[in-house]
Amino acid sequence: MESTIVKRIQEGKFTLIGEIGVNYYDIAKEHGLTPMEGAKRMVQQAKEAGIHVVKFQTYRAETLASRKSPSYWDTREEATRSQYELFRKYDSFGPKEYEELAAYCQELGIEFCSTAFDVESADYLEPLMQVYKISSSDLTNLPFIAHQAKKQKPILLSVGASNLDEIQRAVDTIRKYNHQLLVLLHCVLEYPTPYAHANLNKIAALRQQFPHLAVGYSDHTRPDDCCDVIKTAYLLGAQVVEKHFTLNKSLPGNDHYHAMDPQDAKRILQGIQFVQSLRGSYALTSLDTEDAARTNARRSLVAQGNIPKGSVITREMLTFKRPGTGISPSRMDEVIGRRAAQDIPDDTTMTWEMLE
């Protein structure tokens, strides 16, 4: 099955990825559901909101972080100060659960993807998804990048908290084994990202530095009412936008506080559609809808006073007025010096038939 992401990029269409991550655990708890029921409810509402792809996170706390790994998020929003302790709350899903989720996504017609955080996960996810997503946190984990690149699938690579040399080494590692579509996602590893730290010009810089790669944006800002962050990212060249997804932005902890909900997703997609309608074509030609204005708002040469038949036309005999149905002022030099073929009354729009 062809990847929605790949197809939409090839067609020049915007793609919105709903990063469910592990938020379904909290949604399930809130509604008295099992984690699987919570995950499926989120997938269903993502589909209904128009989101193109849903993405999860696949890990085991013991393979991801040591027991002494400190937090890097805003502990006022997520109070857990140990990465290990946070991740072990949300790591119960394994191969069977992801197989069930992938099948459910296929049933609904929305692409399934999950970021693997260890070799075992990367291996058992392979038959379940068309695209690999590599986290910013693994940008310098070149052996793990190589392992996933060898799967010969398209790759989304987040490049948060990185410098150009690190991005280049990761790209080179992927390209050593894999020449499928590669998308670099600008990202700021600050949860949540203040608007002033979004640094969206990096999207344009990535496009310039890597002109043969697609570029996108993984967003950690709080949703804004007008979707200005996402629309700006799109205008700067982000073909793919990944944003955390929740059904309740007020839930404490984890990734709810900077996530979009279904209404946000709808606003984002409507906003992008509006921006696309504004952008139009790159062709340097007038529009068909401008035809009336092109004729009636432009000017023609007009007789300034009565011009008797046989008179030699001089500059002083001419002015220019609307509409543009006569001889264009741009051709005034071709008119001066010719003779009037008829009497031309004052304020007459000049045509070539009036001249010898």
Phi, psi and omega per residue, in radians:
M1 nan 2.315 -3.092
E2 -1.282 2.459 3.132
S3 -1.192 2.331 3.044
T4 -1.049 -0.708 -3.115
I5 -1.055 -0.891 -3.111
V6 -1.064 -0.821 -3.097
K7 -1.069 -0.788 -3.093
R8 -1.186 -0.662 3.092
I9 -1.119 -0.766 3.129
Q10 -1.078 -0.556 -3.139
E11 -1.557 0.023 3.138
G12 1.278 0.435 -3.107
K13 -1.762 2.606 3.085
F14 -1.260 2.475 3.134
T15 -2.179 2.249 3.089
L16 -1.917 2.133 3.107
I17 -1.817 2.156 3.052
G18 -1.566 1.921 -3.123
E19 -1.466 1.558 3.095
I20 -1.195 -0.591 3.127
G21 1.023 -2.066 3.060
V22 -2.135 0.332 -3.116
N23 -1.106 -0.313 -3.099
Y24 -1.146 -0.429 3.088
Y25 -1.059 -0.811 -3.120
D26 -1.231 -0.666 3.103
I27 -1.100 -0.733 3.118
A28 -1.087 -0.781 3.141
K29 -1.091 -0.715 -3.124
E30 -1.090 -0.639 -3.039
H31 -1.815 0.135 3.130
G32 1.179 0.643 -3.125
L33 -1.909 2.893 2.946
T34 -1.310 2.763 3.079
P35 -0.944 -0.679 3.130
M36 -1.142 -0.736 3.096
E37 -1.101 -0.679 3.098
G38 -1.130 -0.730 3.136
A39 -1.113 -0.761 -3.115
K40 -1.179 -0.652 3.093
R41 -1.068 -0.697 3.138
M42 -1.184 -0.697 3.096
V43 -1.075 -0.786 -3.114
Q44 -1.080 -0.766 -3.112
Q45 -1.270 -0.518 3.039
A46 -1.119 -0.779 3.120
K47 -1.069 -0.777 -3.118
E48 -1.145 -0.511 3.134
A49 -1.368 -0.187 3.134
G50 1.695 0.065 3.101
I51 -1.080 2.448 -3.018
H52 -1.531 -0.560 -3.051
V53 -2.476 2.453 2.986
V54 -1.957 2.464 -3.101
K55 -2.263 2.411 3.107
F56 -1.955 -3.097 3.039
Q57 -2.234 2.268 -3.053
T58 -2.067 2.026 -3.118
Y59 -2.773 2.934 2.916
R60 -2.133 2.296 -3.078
A61 -0.956 -0.701 -3.049
E62 -1.237 -0.380 3.100
T63 -1.689 -0.137 -3.072
L64 -1.745 -0.723 -3.031
A65 -2.485 2.511 3.024
S66 -1.271 2.831 -3.073
R67 -1.150 -0.273 -3.121
K68 -1.835 0.227 -3.129
S69 -1.210 2.122 -3.118
P70 -1.386 2.829 3.127
S71 -1.239 2.797 3.040
Y72 -2.316 0.193 -3.138
W73 -1.853 3.058 3.106
D74 -1.307 1.865 -3.066
T75 -1.268 -0.112 2.996
R76 -1.307 -0.438 3.106
E77 -1.662 -0.691 3.079
E78 -2.215 1.876 -2.950
A79 -1.314 -0.313 -3.108
T80 -1.125 2.223 -3.049
R81 -1.775 -0.025 3.110
S82 -2.003 2.215 3.083
Q83 -1.043 -0.760 -3.113
Y84 -1.034 -0.804 -3.111
E85 -1.152 -0.630 3.110
L86 -1.202 -0.843 -3.036
F87 -1.165 -0.528 -3.106
R88 -1.247 -0.251 3.075
K89 -1.286 -0.354 -2.944
Y90 -2.271 0.609 -3.038
D91 -2.185 0.508 -3.043
S92 -1.444 -0.323 -3.107
F93 -1.325 2.469 3.097
G94 -2.309 -2.801 -3.066
P95 -0.915 -0.792 -3.085
K96 -1.110 -0.739 -3.122
E97 -1.137 -0.727 -3.131
Y98 -1.253 -0.555 3.028
E99 -1.073 -0.758 3.133
E100 -1.136 -0.732 3.125
L101 -1.135 -0.765 -3.138
A102 -1.085 -0.709 3.120
A103 -1.144 -0.671 3.128
Y104 -1.154 -0.714 3.100
C105 -1.084 -0.739 3.122
Q106 -1.101 -0.680 3.119
E107 -1.079 -0.679 -3.122
L108 -1.453 -0.276 -3.126
G109 1.434 0.683 3.066
I110 -2.300 2.399 -3.051
E111 -1.221 2.389 3.096
F112 -1.734 2.431 3.053
C113 -2.664 2.693 3.055
S114 -2.593 2.396 3.065
T115 -1.349 2.122 3.081
A116 -1.528 2.410 -3.140
F117 -2.008 0.140 3.045
D118 -2.710 2.870 -3.059
V119 -1.076 -0.747 -3.130
E120 -1.024 -0.789 3.140
S121 -1.130 -0.754 3.133
A122 -1.030 -0.609 -3.115
D123 -1.295 -0.810 -3.070
Y124 -1.380 -0.284 3.061
L125 -1.398 -0.316 -3.012
E126 -0.906 -0.855 -3.110
P127 -1.324 -0.105 -3.044
L128 -1.672 -0.234 -3.036
M129 -2.496 2.714 -3.079
Q130 -1.624 -0.301 -3.037
V131 -2.366 2.432 3.010
Y132 -1.652 2.466 3.024
K133 -2.033 2.203 3.128
I134 -1.928 2.227 -3.083
S135 -1.253 2.629 3.023
S136 -0.934 -0.603 -3.091
S137 -1.132 -0.326 3.130
D138 -1.841 0.257 -3.081
L139 -1.046 -0.601 3.138
T140 -1.719 0.055 3.100
N141 -1.497 1.214 -2.992
L142 -1.068 -0.640 3.080
P143 -1.067 -0.674 3.137
F144 -1.260 -0.655 3.058
I145 -1.064 -0.788 3.140
A146 -1.071 -0.706 -3.142
H147 -1.033 -0.748 -3.131
Q148 -1.310 -0.640 3.131
A149 -1.066 -0.613 -3.119
K150 -1.160 -0.217 3.099
K151 -1.264 -0.194 3.078
Q152 1.078 0.704 3.034
K153 -2.025 2.755 3.005
P154 -0.997 2.680 -3.040
I155 -2.313 2.351 2.920
L156 -1.787 2.143 -3.091
L157 -2.095 1.943 3.054
S158 -1.345 2.452 -3.039
V159 -2.162 0.629 3.105
G160 -1.195 2.621 3.073
A161 0.964 0.681 -3.072
S162 -2.255 2.817 3.025
N163 -1.896 2.879 -3.062
L164 -0.990 -0.729 -3.098
D165 -1.107 -0.600 3.126
E166 -1.239 -0.728 3.093
I167 -1.063 -0.783 -3.101
Q168 -1.080 -0.713 3.131
R169 -1.137 -0.682 3.120
A170 -1.154 -0.757 3.111
V171 -1.093 -0.782 -3.141
D172 -1.074 -0.671 3.122
T173 -1.115 -0.780 3.118
I174 -1.098 -0.820 -3.065
R175 -1.193 -0.327 3.074
K176 -1.130 -0.532 -3.057
Y177 -2.070 -0.271 -2.873
N178 -2.527 2.226 3.120
H179 -2.119 0.459 3.024
Q180 -1.360 3.076 3.098
L181 -0.939 2.303 3.090
L182 -2.184 2.167 -3.128
V183 -2.026 2.154 3.063
L184 -1.624 2.170 -3.126
L185 -1.834 1.950 2.985
H186 -1.032 2.497 -3.038
C187 -2.770 2.523 3.020
V188 -2.047 2.085 -3.108
L189 -1.475 1.215 3.093
E190 -2.470 2.050 -2.979
Y191 -2.013 1.908 -0.131
P192 -1.354 2.861 3.090
T193 -1.547 2.071 3.037
P194 -1.039 2.569 -3.110
Y195 -0.954 -0.670 -3.099
A196 -1.201 -0.228 3.139
H197 -1.789 0.045 -3.048
A198 -1.091 -0.526 2.998
N199 0.916 0.828 -3.007
L200 -1.188 -0.322 3.093
N201 -1.084 -0.314 3.098
K202 -1.102 -0.448 3.067
I203 -1.075 -0.835 3.112
A204 -1.118 -0.664 3.137
A205 -1.140 -0.687 3.099
L206 -1.123 -0.697 3.111
R207 -1.093 -0.691 -3.129
Q208 -1.237 -0.710 -3.075
Q209 -1.321 -0.553 -3.096
F210 -2.217 1.208 -3.013
P211 -1.141 -0.304 -3.105
H212 -1.667 0.056 3.137
L213 -1.964 2.702 3.011
A214 -1.402 2.695 -3.099
V215 -2.274 2.505 3.109
G216 -2.511 -2.822 -3.038
Y217 -2.600 2.263 3.012
S218 -1.860 1.960 -2.894
D219 -1.763 2.304 3.078
H220 -2.127 0.263 3.040
T221 -1.371 2.777 3.026
R222 -1.217 2.515 3.119
P223 -1.017 2.320 3.075
D224 -1.811 2.629 -2.985
D225 -1.007 -0.609 -3.079
C226 -1.710 0.067 -3.137
C227 1.023 0.536 -3.066
D228 -1.127 -0.579 -3.135
V229 -1.099 -0.885 -3.091
I230 -1.188 -0.730 -3.136
K231 -1.113 -0.672 3.104
T232 -1.156 -0.745 3.097
A233 -1.020 -0.744 3.134
Y234 -1.094 -0.793 -3.120
L235 -1.146 -0.455 3.099
L236 -1.458 -0.084 3.033
G237 2.096 0.137 3.130
A238 -1.324 1.913 3.122
Q239 -1.441 -0.421 -3.134
V240 -2.226 2.338 3.030
V241 -2.177 2.233 3.077
E242 -1.913 2.263 3.114
K243 -2.492 2.430 3.123
H244 -0.990 2.555 -3.040
F245 -2.227 2.387 3.103
T246 -2.523 2.923 3.011
L247 -1.814 -0.060 -3.136
N248 -2.671 1.757 -3.089
K249 -1.237 -0.231 -3.122
S250 -1.551 -0.089 3.111
L251 -1.106 2.403 -3.139
P252 -1.306 2.649 2.964
G253 1.389 2.992 3.095
N254 0.874 -2.263 -2.986
D255 -1.987 0.437 -3.140
H256 -1.399 -0.623 -2.951
Y257 -1.256 -0.267 3.068
H258 -2.133 0.293 -3.089
A259 -1.612 2.789 2.962
M260 -1.556 2.629 2.987
D261 -1.856 3.141 -3.098
P262 -0.988 -0.671 3.131
Q263 -1.161 -0.684 3.071
D264 -1.063 -0.755 -3.121
A265 -1.065 -0.743 3.118
K266 -1.094 -0.728 3.135
R267 -1.134 -0.682 3.120
I268 -1.071 -0.860 -3.090
L269 -1.155 -0.671 3.077
Q270 -1.155 -0.689 3.125
G271 -1.120 -0.748 3.116
I272 -1.145 -0.698 3.115
Q273 -1.065 -0.713 3.121
F274 -1.137 -0.777 3.120
V275 -1.068 -0.733 3.119
Q276 -1.065 -0.673 3.120
S277 -1.161 -0.515 3.111
L278 -1.292 -0.571 -3.016
R279 -1.219 -0.682 3.087
G280 1.068 -2.471 -3.005
S281 -1.843 2.744 3.042
Y282 -1.540 -0.084 -3.086
A283 -1.154 2.329 3.141
L284 -1.577 1.098 3.126
T285 -2.371 2.759 3.100
S286 -1.270 2.713 3.128
L287 -1.488 2.686 3.055
D288 -1.027 -0.607 -3.108
T289 -1.234 -0.180 3.102
E290 -1.646 0.041 -3.028
D291 -1.013 -0.798 -3.110
A292 -1.104 -0.772 3.136
A293 -1.186 -0.642 3.133
R294 -1.037 -0.633 3.140
T295 -1.436 -0.881 -2.937
N296 -1.544 -0.389 -3.131
A297 -1.631 -0.227 3.047
R298 -1.460 3.008 -3.065
R299 -1.955 2.780 3.036
S300 -2.156 2.830 2.974
L301 -1.221 2.382 -3.081
V302 -2.295 2.461 3.120
A303 -1.131 2.242 3.092
Q304 -1.832 1.485 -2.994
G305 1.780 2.927 3.119
N306 -1.279 2.366 3.123
I307 -2.035 1.896 -3.126
P308 -1.176 2.670 3.065
K309 -1.011 2.385 3.121
G310 1.572 -0.160 3.140
S311 -1.198 2.516 3.007
V312 -1.425 2.186 -3.076
I313 -1.251 2.234 3.045
T314 -2.002 2.917 -3.140
R315 -1.056 -0.608 -3.074
E316 -1.202 -0.321 3.135
M317 -1.426 -0.097 -2.973
L318 -2.106 2.523 2.899
T319 -2.395 -3.024 3.136
F320 -2.406 2.273 -3.106
K321 -2.482 2.858 3.004
R322 -1.317 2.720 -0.018
P323 -1.462 3.098 -3.108
G324 -1.642 0.683 -3.085
T325 -1.553 -0.123 -3.124
G326 -1.870 -2.591 -3.129
I327 -1.303 2.260 -3.116
S328 -1.170 2.485 3.049
P329 -1.015 -0.383 3.127
S330 -1.133 -0.258 -3.111
R331 -1.943 0.381 -3.118
M332 -0.975 -0.715 -3.111
D333 -1.072 -0.467 3.122
E334 -1.369 -0.325 -3.125
V335 -1.552 -0.733 -3.117
I336 -1.064 2.283 -3.138
G337 1.719 -0.262 3.083
R338 -1.494 2.853 -3.123
R339 -1.745 2.602 3.075
A340 -1.272 2.216 -3.141
A341 -1.475 -0.101 -3.126
Q342 -2.769 2.957 2.981
D343 -1.187 2.288 -3.129
I344 -2.049 1.872 -3.108
P345 -1.157 2.770 3.068
D346 -0.953 2.476 3.056
D347 1.207 0.391 3.099
T348 -1.543 2.326 3.039
T349 -1.227 2.158 -3.027
M350 -1.355 2.401 2.980
T351 -2.209 2.848 -3.087
W352 -1.125 -0.477 -3.122
E353 -1.145 -0.334 -3.121
M354 -1.439 -0.077 -3.039
L355 -2.072 2.586 3.029
E356 -1.379 nan nan
